Amino acid sequence: MFNLLQTQVTNNEGIMVQNGKIYLVMTIVSIILIGLFIYVASIDKKVSQLEK
């Protein structure tokens, strides 16, 4: 049973890497995270200006 599960995981990872979709997913996730960090930094800057 464990061999069957390991085979399925290996095949799924191979399909993602083989088609190049994993790089697209990682690029999109990176862009979203960078956007969130920039948004939080700008909100922090605005709040610190209001505190003064």
mmCIF file as Biopython writes it, N, C-alpha, C and O atoms, coordinates in Angstrom:
data_model
#
loop_
_atom_site.group_PDB
_atom_site.id
_atom_site.type_symbol
_atom_site.label_atom_id
_atom_site.label_alt_id
_atom_site.label_comp_id
_atom_site.label_asym_id
_atom_site.label_entity_id
_atom_site.label_seq_id
_atom_site.pdbx_PDB_ins_code
_atom_site.Cartn_x
_atom_site.Cartn_y
_atom_site.Cartn_z
_atom_site.occupancy
_atom_site.B_iso_or_equiv
_atom_site.auth_seq_id
_atom_site.auth_asym_id
_atom_site.pdbx_PDB_model_num
ATOM 1   N N  . MET A ? 1  ? 0.833  -1.189 0.000   1.0 0.0 1  A 1 
ATOM 2   C CA . MET A ? 1  ? 0.000  0.000  0.000   1.0 0.0 1  A 1 
ATOM 3   C C  . MET A ? 1  ? 0.878  1.254  0.000   1.0 0.0 1  A 1 
ATOM 4   O O  . MET A ? 1  ? 0.598  2.208  -0.725  1.0 0.0 1  A 1 
ATOM 5   N N  . PHE A ? 2  ? 1.938  1.251  0.811   1.0 0.0 2  A 1 
ATOM 6   C CA . PHE A ? 2  ? 2.803  2.433  0.839   1.0 0.0 2  A 1 
ATOM 7   C C  . PHE A ? 2  ? 3.532  2.621  -0.484  1.0 0.0 2  A 1 
ATOM 8   O O  . PHE A ? 2  ? 3.770  3.752  -0.908  1.0 0.0 2  A 1 
ATOM 9   N N  . ASN A ? 3  ? 3.884  1.526  -1.134  1.0 0.0 3  A 1 
ATOM 10  C CA . ASN A ? 3  ? 4.534  1.636  -2.434  1.0 0.0 3  A 1 
ATOM 11  C C  . ASN A ? 3  ? 3.599  2.253  -3.463  1.0 0.0 3  A 1 
ATOM 12  O O  . ASN A ? 3  ? 4.037  3.032  -4.310  1.0 0.0 3  A 1 
ATOM 13  N N  . LEU A ? 4  ? 2.336  1.918  -3.401  1.0 0.0 4  A 1 
ATOM 14  C CA . LEU A ? 4  ? 1.358  2.475  -4.323  1.0 0.0 4  A 1 
ATOM 15  C C  . LEU A ? 4  ? 1.233  3.981  -4.115  1.0 0.0 4  A 1 
ATOM 16  O O  . LEU A ? 4  ? 1.187  4.736  -5.086  1.0 0.0 4  A 1 
ATOM 17  N N  . LEU A ? 5  ? 1.177  4.425  -2.860  1.0 0.0 5  A 1 
ATOM 18  C CA . LEU A ? 5  ? 1.063  5.853  -2.577  1.0 0.0 5  A 1 
ATOM 19  C C  . LEU A ? 5  ? 2.315  6.602  -3.009  1.0 0.0 5  A 1 
ATOM 20  O O  . LEU A ? 5  ? 2.225  7.700  -3.560  1.0 0.0 5  A 1 
ATOM 21  N N  . GLN A ? 6  ? 3.481  6.018  -2.763  1.0 0.0 6  A 1 
ATOM 22  C CA . GLN A ? 6  ? 4.719  6.670  -3.166  1.0 0.0 6  A 1 
ATOM 23  C C  . GLN A ? 6  ? 4.820  6.769  -4.673  1.0 0.0 6  A 1 
ATOM 24  O O  . GLN A ? 6  ? 5.330  7.762  -5.190  1.0 0.0 6  A 1 
ATOM 25  N N  . THR A ? 7  ? 4.352  5.773  -5.383  1.0 0.0 7  A 1 
ATOM 26  C CA . THR A ? 7  ? 4.379  5.793  -6.842  1.0 0.0 7  A 1 
ATOM 27  C C  . THR A ? 7  ? 3.474  6.889  -7.374  1.0 0.0 7  A 1 
ATOM 28  O O  . THR A ? 7  ? 3.833  7.573  -8.332  1.0 0.0 7  A 1 
ATOM 29  N N  . GLN A ? 8  ? 2.312  7.067  -6.775  1.0 0.0 8  A 1 
ATOM 30  C CA . GLN A ? 8  ? 1.391  8.109  -7.235  1.0 0.0 8  A 1 
ATOM 31  C C  . GLN A ? 8  ? 1.980  9.493  -6.998  1.0 0.0 8  A 1 
ATOM 32  O O  . GLN A ? 8  ? 1.876  10.359 -7.866  1.0 0.0 8  A 1 
ATOM 33  N N  . VAL A ? 9  ? 2.589  9.716  -5.853  1.0 0.0 9  A 1 
ATOM 34  C CA . VAL A ? 9  ? 3.183  11.030 -5.564  1.0 0.0 9  A 1 
ATOM 35  C C  . VAL A ? 9  ? 4.313  11.307 -6.538  1.0 0.0 9  A 1 
ATOM 36  O O  . VAL A ? 9  ? 4.419  12.417 -7.059  1.0 0.0 9  A 1 
ATOM 37  N N  . THR A ? 10 ? 5.153  10.327 -6.790  1.0 0.0 10 A 1 
ATOM 38  C CA . THR A ? 10 ? 6.267  10.498 -7.716  1.0 0.0 10 A 1 
ATOM 39  C C  . THR A ? 10 ? 5.764  10.811 -9.122  1.0 0.0 10 A 1 
ATOM 40  O O  . THR A ? 10 ? 6.314  11.680 -9.798  1.0 0.0 10 A 1 
ATOM 41  N N  . ASN A ? 11 ? 4.724  10.108 -9.564  1.0 0.0 11 A 1 
ATOM 42  C CA . ASN A ? 11 ? 4.183  10.368 -10.893 1.0 0.0 11 A 1 
ATOM 43  C C  . ASN A ? 11 ? 3.574  11.753 -10.991 1.0 0.0 11 A 1 
ATOM 44  O O  . ASN A ? 11 ? 3.732  12.420 -12.013 1.0 0.0 11 A 1 
ATOM 45  N N  . ASN A ? 12 ? 2.878  12.204 -9.951  1.0 0.0 12 A 1 
ATOM 46  C CA . ASN A ? 12 ? 2.282  13.533 -9.971  1.0 0.0 12 A 1 
ATOM 47  C C  . ASN A ? 12 ? 3.359  14.611 -10.008 1.0 0.0 12 A 1 
ATOM 48  O O  . ASN A ? 12 ? 3.219  15.590 -10.741 1.0 0.0 12 A 1 
ATOM 49  N N  . GLU A ? 13 ? 4.420  14.454 -9.243  1.0 0.0 13 A 1 
ATOM 50  C CA . GLU A ? 13 ? 5.497  15.439 -9.260  1.0 0.0 13 A 1 
ATOM 51  C C  . GLU A ? 13 ? 6.175  15.456 -10.628 1.0 0.0 13 A 1 
ATOM 52  O O  . GLU A ? 13 ? 6.547  16.516 -11.132 1.0 0.0 13 A 1 
ATOM 53  N N  . GLY A ? 14 ? 6.333  14.280 -11.220 1.0 0.0 14 A 1 
ATOM 54  C CA . GLY A ? 14 ? 6.957  14.207 -12.528 1.0 0.0 14 A 1 
ATOM 55  C C  . GLY A ? 14 ? 6.139  14.916 -13.589 1.0 0.0 14 A 1 
ATOM 56  O O  . GLY A ? 14 ? 6.693  15.562 -14.478 1.0 0.0 14 A 1 
ATOM 57  N N  . ILE A ? 15 ? 4.832  14.800 -13.499 1.0 0.0 15 A 1 
ATOM 58  C CA . ILE A ? 15 ? 3.959  15.462 -14.473 1.0 0.0 15 A 1 
ATOM 59  C C  . ILE A ? 15 ? 4.064  16.975 -14.341 1.0 0.0 15 A 1 
ATOM 60  O O  . ILE A ? 15 ? 4.139  17.677 -15.349 1.0 0.0 15 A 1 
ATOM 61  N N  . MET A ? 16 ? 4.072  17.485 -13.120 1.0 0.0 16 A 1 
ATOM 62  C CA . MET A ? 16 ? 4.167  18.932 -12.914 1.0 0.0 16 A 1 
ATOM 63  C C  . MET A ? 16 ? 5.488  19.469 -13.428 1.0 0.0 16 A 1 
ATOM 64  O O  . MET A ? 16 ? 5.521  20.504 -14.095 1.0 0.0 16 A 1 
ATOM 65  N N  . VAL A ? 17 ? 6.572  18.781 -13.128 1.0 0.0 17 A 1 
ATOM 66  C CA . VAL A ? 17 ? 7.881  19.251 -13.569 1.0 0.0 17 A 1 
ATOM 67  C C  . VAL A ? 17 ? 8.048  19.043 -15.069 1.0 0.0 17 A 1 
ATOM 68  O O  . VAL A ? 17 ? 8.634  19.880 -15.755 1.0 0.0 17 A 1 
ATOM 69  N N  . GLN A ? 18 ? 7.540  17.940 -15.571 1.0 0.0 18 A 1 
ATOM 70  C CA . GLN A ? 18 ? 7.694  17.633 -16.987 1.0 0.0 18 A 1 
ATOM 71  C C  . GLN A ? 18 ? 6.979  18.651 -17.862 1.0 0.0 18 A 1 
ATOM 72  O O  . GLN A ? 18 ? 7.510  19.050 -18.898 1.0 0.0 18 A 1 
ATOM 73  N N  . ASN A ? 19 ? 5.818  19.066 -17.477 1.0 0.0 19 A 1 
ATOM 74  C CA . ASN A ? 19 ? 5.064  20.037 -18.265 1.0 0.0 19 A 1 
ATOM 75  C C  . ASN A ? 19 ? 5.518  21.467 -18.030 1.0 0.0 19 A 1 
ATOM 76  O O  . ASN A ? 19 ? 5.128  22.362 -18.780 1.0 0.0 19 A 1 
ATOM 77  N N  . GLY A ? 20 ? 6.335  21.705 -17.007 1.0 0.0 20 A 1 
ATOM 78  C CA . GLY A ? 20 ? 6.804  23.044 -16.718 1.0 0.0 20 A 1 
ATOM 79  C C  . GLY A ? 20 ? 5.796  23.876 -15.954 1.0 0.0 20 A 1 
ATOM 80  O O  . GLY A ? 20 ? 6.006  25.075 -15.764 1.0 0.0 20 A 1 
ATOM 81  N N  . LYS A ? 21 ? 4.712  23.272 -15.515 1.0 0.0 21 A 1 
ATOM 82  C CA . LYS A ? 21 ? 3.681  24.025 -14.803 1.0 0.0 21 A 1 
ATOM 83  C C  . LYS A ? 21 ? 4.133  24.432 -13.412 1.0 0.0 21 A 1 
ATOM 84  O O  . LYS A ? 21 ? 3.657  25.433 -12.877 1.0 0.0 21 A 1 
ATOM 85  N N  . ILE A ? 22 ? 5.048  23.670 -12.816 1.0 0.0 22 A 1 
ATOM 86  C CA . ILE A ? 22 ? 5.502  24.004 -11.468 1.0 0.0 22 A 1 
ATOM 87  C C  . ILE A ? 22 ? 6.195  25.358 -11.463 1.0 0.0 22 A 1 
ATOM 88  O O  . ILE A ? 22 ? 6.087  26.105 -10.490 1.0 0.0 22 A 1 
ATOM 89  N N  . TYR A ? 23 ? 6.908  25.684 -12.541 1.0 0.0 23 A 1 
ATOM 90  C CA . TYR A ? 23 ? 7.590  26.973 -12.628 1.0 0.0 23 A 1 
ATOM 91  C C  . TYR A ? 23 ? 6.587  28.105 -12.781 1.0 0.0 23 A 1 
ATOM 92  O O  . TYR A ? 23 ? 6.795  29.191 -12.240 1.0 0.0 23 A 1 
ATOM 93  N N  . LEU A ? 24 ? 5.522  27.872 -13.496 1.0 0.0 24 A 1 
ATOM 94  C CA . LEU A ? 24 ? 4.473  28.880 -13.643 1.0 0.0 24 A 1 
ATOM 95  C C  . LEU A ? 24 ? 3.788  29.130 -12.307 1.0 0.0 24 A 1 
ATOM 96  O O  . LEU A ? 24 ? 3.538  30.279 -11.943 1.0 0.0 24 A 1 
ATOM 97  N N  . VAL A ? 25 ? 3.485  28.069 -11.580 1.0 0.0 25 A 1 
ATOM 98  C CA . VAL A ? 25 ? 2.835  28.204 -10.274 1.0 0.0 25 A 1 
ATOM 99  C C  . VAL A ? 25 ? 3.746  28.951 -9.311  1.0 0.0 25 A 1 
ATOM 100 O O  . VAL A ? 25 ? 3.292  29.843 -8.594  1.0 0.0 25 A 1 
ATOM 101 N N  . MET A ? 26 ? 5.027  28.595 -9.287  1.0 0.0 26 A 1 
ATOM 102 C CA . MET A ? 26 ? 5.961  29.258 -8.378  1.0 0.0 26 A 1 
ATOM 103 C C  . MET A ? 26 ? 6.136  30.731 -8.744  1.0 0.0 26 A 1 
ATOM 104 O O  . MET A ? 26 ? 6.287  31.570 -7.856  1.0 0.0 26 A 1 
ATOM 105 N N  . THR A ? 27 ? 6.119  31.053 -10.020 1.0 0.0 27 A 1 
ATOM 106 C CA . THR A ? 27 ? 6.223  32.452 -10.450 1.0 0.0 27 A 1 
ATOM 107 C C  . THR A ? 27 ? 5.013  33.252 -9.990  1.0 0.0 27 A 1 
ATOM 108 O O  . THR A ? 27 ? 5.160  34.363 -9.483  1.0 0.0 27 A 1 
ATOM 109 N N  . ILE A ? 28 ? 3.832  32.701 -10.161 1.0 0.0 28 A 1 
ATOM 110 C CA . ILE A ? 28 ? 2.609  33.398 -9.755  1.0 0.0 28 A 1 
ATOM 111 C C  . ILE A ? 28 ? 2.571  33.592 -8.240  1.0 0.0 28 A 1 
ATOM 112 O O  . ILE A ? 28 ? 2.212  34.667 -7.758  1.0 0.0 28 A 1 
ATOM 113 N N  . VAL A ? 29 ? 2.939  32.553 -7.492  1.0 0.0 29 A 1 
ATOM 114 C CA . VAL A ? 29 ? 2.962  32.659 -6.029  1.0 0.0 29 A 1 
ATOM 115 C C  . VAL A ? 29 ? 3.976  33.710 -5.591  1.0 0.0 29 A 1 
ATOM 116 O O  . VAL A ? 29 ? 3.703  34.482 -4.672  1.0 0.0 29 A 1 
ATOM 117 N N  . SER A ? 30 ? 5.130  33.752 -6.231  1.0 0.0 30 A 1 
ATOM 118 C CA . SER A ? 30 ? 6.154  34.743 -5.887  1.0 0.0 30 A 1 
ATOM 119 C C  . SER A ? 30 ? 5.667  36.159 -6.156  1.0 0.0 30 A 1 
ATOM 120 O O  . SER A ? 30 ? 5.887  37.060 -5.347  1.0 0.0 30 A 1 
ATOM 121 N N  . ILE A ? 31 ? 5.007  36.354 -7.288  1.0 0.0 31 A 1 
ATOM 122 C CA . ILE A ? 31 ? 4.487  37.681 -7.622  1.0 0.0 31 A 1 
ATOM 123 C C  . ILE A ? 31 ? 3.443  38.119 -6.604  1.0 0.0 31 A 1 
ATOM 124 O O  . ILE A ? 31 ? 3.438  39.275 -6.180  1.0 0.0 31 A 1 
ATOM 125 N N  . ILE A ? 32 ? 2.563  37.211 -6.210  1.0 0.0 32 A 1 
ATOM 126 C CA . ILE A ? 32 ? 1.530  37.548 -5.223  1.0 0.0 32 A 1 
ATOM 127 C C  . ILE A ? 32 ? 2.162  37.902 -3.879  1.0 0.0 32 A 1 
ATOM 128 O O  . ILE A ? 32 ? 1.755  38.871 -3.239  1.0 0.0 32 A 1 
ATOM 129 N N  . LEU A ? 33 ? 3.159  37.120 -3.446  1.0 0.0 33 A 1 
ATOM 130 C CA . LEU A ? 33 ? 3.809  37.412 -2.169  1.0 0.0 33 A 1 
ATOM 131 C C  . LEU A ? 33 ? 4.555  38.736 -2.196  1.0 0.0 33 A 1 
ATOM 132 O O  . LEU A ? 33 ? 4.504  39.488 -1.223  1.0 0.0 33 A 1 
ATOM 133 N N  . ILE A ? 34 ? 5.241  39.034 -3.279  1.0 0.0 34 A 1 
ATOM 134 C CA . ILE A ? 34 ? 5.943  40.319 -3.391  1.0 0.0 34 A 1 
ATOM 135 C C  . ILE A ? 34 ? 4.939  41.463 -3.354  1.0 0.0 34 A 1 
ATOM 136 O O  . ILE A ? 34 ? 5.182  42.483 -2.709  1.0 0.0 34 A 1 
ATOM 137 N N  . GLY A ? 35 ? 3.820  41.301 -4.038  1.0 0.0 35 A 1 
ATOM 138 C CA . GLY A ? 35 ? 2.777  42.336 -4.006  1.0 0.0 35 A 1 
ATOM 139 C C  . GLY A ? 35 ? 2.219  42.550 -2.609  1.0 0.0 35 A 1 
ATOM 140 O O  . GLY A ? 35 ? 1.974  43.685 -2.202  1.0 0.0 35 A 1 
ATOM 141 N N  . LEU A ? 36 ? 2.016  41.460 -1.873  1.0 0.0 36 A 1 
ATOM 142 C CA . LEU A ? 36 ? 1.519  41.596 -0.502  1.0 0.0 36 A 1 
ATOM 143 C C  . LEU A ? 36 ? 2.518  42.305 0.398   1.0 0.0 36 A 1 
ATOM 144 O O  . LEU A ? 36 ? 2.138  43.141 1.217   1.0 0.0 36 A 1 
ATOM 145 N N  . PHE A ? 37 ? 3.805  41.972 0.247   1.0 0.0 37 A 1 
ATOM 146 C CA . PHE A ? 37 ? 4.827  42.640 1.064   1.0 0.0 37 A 1 
ATOM 147 C C  . PHE A ? 37 ? 4.896  44.127 0.753   1.0 0.0 37 A 1 
ATOM 148 O O  . PHE A ? 37 ? 5.043  44.944 1.662   1.0 0.0 37 A 1 
ATOM 149 N N  . ILE A ? 38 ? 4.792  44.487 -0.524  1.0 0.0 38 A 1 
ATOM 150 C CA . ILE A ? 38 ? 4.805  45.913 -0.896  1.0 0.0 38 A 1 
ATOM 151 C C  . ILE A ? 38 ? 3.576  46.615 -0.332  1.0 0.0 38 A 1 
ATOM 152 O O  . ILE A ? 38 ? 3.679  47.741 0.155   1.0 0.0 38 A 1 
ATOM 153 N N  . TYR A ? 39 ? 2.423  45.969 -0.389  1.0 0.0 39 A 1 
ATOM 154 C CA . TYR A ? 39 ? 1.194  46.557 0.143   1.0 0.0 39 A 1 
ATOM 155 C C  . TYR A ? 39 ? 1.293  46.768 1.651   1.0 0.0 39 A 1 
ATOM 156 O O  . TYR A ? 39 ? 0.914  47.827 2.153   1.0 0.0 39 A 1 
ATOM 157 N N  . VAL A ? 40 ? 1.795  45.778 2.371   1.0 0.0 40 A 1 
ATOM 158 C CA . VAL A ? 40 ? 1.926  45.902 3.823   1.0 0.0 40 A 1 
ATOM 159 C C  . VAL A ? 40 ? 2.931  46.992 4.175   1.0 0.0 40 A 1 
ATOM 160 O O  . VAL A ? 40 ? 2.725  47.736 5.134   1.0 0.0 40 A 1 
ATOM 161 N N  . ALA A ? 41 ? 4.017  47.095 3.410   1.0 0.0 41 A 1 
ATOM 162 C CA . ALA A ? 41 ? 5.009  48.140 3.672   1.0 0.0 41 A 1 
ATOM 163 C C  . ALA A ? 41 ? 4.411  49.524 3.447   1.0 0.0 41 A 1 
ATOM 164 O O  . ALA A ? 41 ? 4.684  50.445 4.216   1.0 0.0 41 A 1 
ATOM 165 N N  . SER A ? 42 ? 3.603  49.682 2.407   1.0 0.0 42 A 1 
ATOM 166 C CA . SER A ? 42 ? 3.004  50.991 2.157   1.0 0.0 42 A 1 
ATOM 167 C C  . SER A ? 42 ? 1.973  51.339 3.240   1.0 0.0 42 A 1 
ATOM 168 O O  . SER A ? 42 ? 1.888  52.496 3.653   1.0 0.0 42 A 1 
ATOM 169 N N  . ILE A ? 43 ? 1.198  50.368 3.702   1.0 0.0 43 A 1 
ATOM 170 C CA . ILE A ? 43 ? 0.238  50.615 4.781   1.0 0.0 43 A 1 
ATOM 171 C C  . ILE A ? 43 ? 0.972  50.984 6.063   1.0 0.0 43 A 1 
ATOM 172 O O  . ILE A ? 43 ? 0.541  51.876 6.794   1.0 0.0 43 A 1 
ATOM 173 N N  . ASP A ? 44 ? 2.087  50.298 6.340   1.0 0.0 44 A 1 
ATOM 174 C CA . ASP A ? 44 ? 2.878  50.601 7.530   1.0 0.0 44 A 1 
ATOM 175 C C  . ASP A ? 44 ? 3.430  52.022 7.465   1.0 0.0 44 A 1 
ATOM 176 O O  . ASP A ? 44 ? 3.452  52.730 8.472   1.0 0.0 44 A 1 
ATOM 177 N N  . LYS A ? 45 ? 3.873  52.435 6.290   1.0 0.0 45 A 1 
ATOM 178 C CA . LYS A ? 45 ? 4.401  53.791 6.117   1.0 0.0 45 A 1 
ATOM 179 C C  . LYS A ? 45 ? 3.306  54.828 6.358   1.0 0.0 45 A 1 
ATOM 180 O O  . LYS A ? 45 ? 3.546  55.844 7.010   1.0 0.0 45 A 1 
ATOM 181 N N  . LYS A ? 46 ? 2.104  54.574 5.835   1.0 0.0 46 A 1 
ATOM 182 C CA . LYS A ? 46 ? 0.998  55.510 6.023   1.0 0.0 46 A 1 
ATOM 183 C C  . LYS A ? 46 ? 0.585  55.598 7.486   1.0 0.0 46 A 1 
ATOM 184 O O  . LYS A ? 46 ? 0.298  56.686 7.985   1.0 0.0 46 A 1 
ATOM 185 N N  . VAL A ? 47 ? 0.553  54.466 8.172   1.0 0.0 47 A 1 
ATOM 186 C CA . VAL A ? 47 ? 0.156  54.452 9.587   1.0 0.0 47 A 1 
ATOM 187 C C  . VAL A ? 47 ? 1.190  55.170 10.431  1.0 0.0 47 A 1 
ATOM 188 O O  . VAL A ? 47 ? 0.840  55.894 11.362  1.0 0.0 47 A 1 
ATOM 189 N N  . SER A ? 48 ? 2.474  54.973 10.110  1.0 0.0 48 A 1 
ATOM 190 C CA . SER A ? 48 ? 3.520  55.649 10.895  1.0 0.0 48 A 1 
ATOM 191 C C  . SER A ? 48 ? 3.462  57.155 10.683  1.0 0.0 48 A 1 
ATOM 192 O O  . SER A ? 48 ? 3.761  57.918 11.601  1.0 0.0 48 A 1 
ATOM 193 N N  . GLN A ? 49 ? 3.079  57.598 9.478   1.0 0.0 49 A 1 
ATOM 194 C CA . GLN A ? 49 ? 2.920  59.040 9.231   1.0 0.0 49 A 1 
ATOM 195 C C  . GLN A ? 49 ? 1.732  59.584 10.004  1.0 0.0 49 A 1 
ATOM 196 O O  . GLN A ? 49 ? 1.787  60.710 10.496  1.0 0.0 49 A 1 
ATOM 197 N N  . LEU A ? 50 ? 0.653  58.806 10.123  1.0 0.0 50 A 1 
ATOM 198 C CA . LEU A ? 50 ? -0.518 59.257 10.881  1.0 0.0 50 A 1 
ATOM 199 C C  . LEU A ? 50 ? -0.217 59.327 12.373  1.0 0.0 50 A 1 
ATOM 200 O O  . LEU A ? 50 ? -0.766 60.173 13.080  1.0 0.0 50 A 1 
ATOM 201 N N  . GLU A ? 51 ? 0.662  58.434 12.858  1.0 0.0 51 A 1 
ATOM 202 C CA . GLU A ? 51 ? 1.004  58.451 14.277  1.0 0.0 51 A 1 
ATOM 203 C C  . GLU A ? 51 ? 1.774  59.699 14.656  1.0 0.0 51 A 1 
ATOM 204 O O  . GLU A ? 51 ? 1.671  60.180 15.784  1.0 0.0 51 A 1 
ATOM 205 N N  . LYS A ? 52 ? 2.552  60.229 13.711  1.0 0.0 52 A 1 
ATOM 206 C CA . LYS A ? 52 ? 3.304  61.457 13.995  1.0 0.0 52 A 1 
ATOM 207 C C  . LYS A ? 52 ? 2.355  62.625 13.979  1.0 0.0 52 A 1 
ATOM 208 O O  . LYS A ? 52 ? 2.772  63.763 14.193  1.0 0.0 52 A 1 
#
